[in-house]
Amino acid sequence: MFCMTAGSTGSITIHSYAFYENGDDAYDTKWRPEGTTVVEDATSSKITFTDVPDAWWGENAQHGVEGSKLASNTTKIVFTFKGPKDIEFLFKAQGFGSTEGSIVATGEKQTFEVELGDLAGDHLADLYLLVVFCKTPKFTGTLEIFSIEYK
């Protein structure tokens, strides 16, 4: 737990908490919202950003790596998504290092590949998190992710 207000003092009382074996159970979605809203249905995950700040990296959605889908020869992760035209999104794969790339959405369904580089090969077991950010300040809208493929 963190306090985001600089210089504040006080205390907080936590009245209850729960431990989850599987993080997905805690969030009710595979994508965990961090300053965003996530709604999932049978065909996609809709991640809504609201008035993205200049410090855009604080608002994102996070997805645990599906280790059972990683093969020893996996070299990239492919996201199939649809975002509003001319809005920039950054996709990141994280292990004990990270790799990322950004793309400007076309307004149509498209794909984006995150090359694993040094995270591939012997380091695949260290890969644990996928993150998506919106890099366009003041943007309010929804990114729809249809699939994540490990290739």
C-alpha positions, 0 to 999 in steps of 0.5 A: 500500500502506498500514499500518493499524496506528498507530505501527507501524514496519518494512518489507515486501518485495513479491516479485511484482506484476502490471499489468492493462489492465482492473481487472476482470481483477485482481479476477476480478469486476466488483465490487472488494471493499474489506473485503468478499467478492464472488462473482458468477454469471450472475444476480447479484453477492453482496457479503458484509459481515462485522461492519460497524464503526461506521466503516462507510465503510471496507468497501464494493464498487466497480464501474467505470462502464460508459461504453459504457452512458452516454447523453448524456441519462443522469440516474440509475443504477438498482440492482436488489438484494436485501438482508436486511430492515431493513439500510441500504445506501448507493449512490454514483456518483463522478466529479469530484464524487459523489452518493449515497443510502441505502435500508433493504432490505425483504428482497425484490428492490427497486430504488434510483435514484441521481440524477446531478444535477450529474454528469449532462450535460457531466460524464458523461464524468467518472463513473468509479466506483459504490460500495456500503456497508452503514451498519448497524454489526455487520451480517454478511450478503450484499447481492445486486445483480442489475443496474445500469441507466443511465437 
